[in-house]
Amino acid sequence: MTLEYLRDYCLSLPGVTEDTPFDATTLCFRVGGKIFAIMDMEVFEYANLKCDPERAIELRERYAGITPGYHMNKKLWNSVSMRGNVPDSLILELAKHSYELIRDSLPRKEKDRLKS
């Protein structure tokens, strides 16, 4: 998985914006103003993605490349390795899952705006 590919995928989801609120190299993707993915643009070793807590535990047990979110709430976020030990298709699925968790938590007015 390359940074460019994951970036393009995230930006293809409805209503997604990107910014670098923490420093010049930490790229964040948002929906409705809330972050759903974080990654370093210079050293693209992993992405932090929000995850359902029960699914997060299952994924961590199954894949060595999925660990509790670095500098994040360990219950709700995973760090997903980009070093080839997590299938690209799963990385994309987890990015979409993270997006959907955040999107679904938005106020109804915001969700309706995203659907149109």
Summary of the structure (lengths in Angstrom):
residues: 116
radius of gyration: 13.5
end to end distance: 30.6
largest distance: 39.2
contacts: 341
relative contact order: 0.19
helix: 40%
strand: 26%
